[in-house]
């Protein structure tokens, strides 16, 4: 997906590498837009799973789902798997990781990238 220059999915700057010689880790400025690629067997089931996950990750007082966009992406060659592109605003690294873990553990979602 192409994003206009005015929209940045991740605000990154490089930081010094660690002593083990690993590449520097990007510094992410929160809140920011974050994209997940989810893979499952049915678009309908994945839409339902995403809605359930984002409802439980939302503000508990208003019980609304986190605003997001969810668009079909690719279908495997044999048609068994479908992928979808999920984009939403995350508040922090822990919030981003919480959503990733919830999506990954849902029975209707096979993979999350």
N, C-alpha and C positions, 0 to 999 in steps of 0.2 A: 504494500500500500504506500502510495506517495503522500507525503505530508508537506504542506506549505512551509516555507522557510520560517514563517512567523510562529509555527506550532512546533514545539520540540517535545518529543516523547520523553527524552531523558536529558537532563542538563548534566553534562559530564566535564570534569577536568581531571587531568592525570595527577597522581600523587607519586611520591618516591617509591620505587620498588623495595621489596623487603630483602633482608640479607641473604635469603636462600636463593636469590636470583630469579624469583618468579616475576612475571610481568606486573606492573603497577595495577592496582585495582581502581576502577573508575569511582569517582566521588559523585554520588547522586544527590541532587537537591530535591527534597520533598517539601510539599506535595508535588507530584508529577503524574503525567499520563503514563500508564504502563500497559504493555501488550502481552497477552498470553496466546499461545496457539494451543488449542485443545483438539484432541483426536478421540473419536468414538465411532460407534456403529450406526447411529441414527441422529440426524439433525434435530428431530423433535425431542429425543431423549436428552441430548446435550443442552438444548435450550431450557428444558425443564430443570436439569441439574444445575446449570449456571444460575437460574432464577432462585433456586433453593439455597445455593451457597451464598449468593449475594444478599439474600434476605437475612440469613443468619449472621452475616458479617456486617450488616448495616447497623445504624443507630438503633439500639434496642427500644428507645422510647417511641419512635414513630413507625417502626416495623415496615418501613419501605425498603425496597432493594436499592443497592448502590447504583447510581446512574452509570450506564455503560452502553457500549455498542457491541453487537455480536453479529458477525457476518460470515456466511459460508465461504470457505477457501477452496480446498481441493478434495477430490475423491480418489481413492486408490485405484490402481489399474483394474483390479477385479471387482471394484465397487463395494468391497466389504467395509472399508473404513472411510470416514469423512473427517475433514478438519475444518475448524472454525477459528476465526480471529476475534478475540475478546479484548476490548480496550476499555480501561476505566482509570479514574484518578485514585492513586493510593496516597495515604497520609504519611506513611513512614515505612522503613524497611520491615519492621515487625508486621505491619498491616499487609504489605506485599507478600511476605512469607506465609502469613496466616491464610490468605486467599489461595496461594499456590498449594498449600498443604490440603486445604478443604477441597479444592478442585481435584487434586491428585488422588484423594482417598474416596471420591464419589464413585459408586459402582457403575454408573453409566458413562464415565469418562475413562478412557484407556490410558492416555498419555497427556501430559501438560509440558509444554516447552516455553 
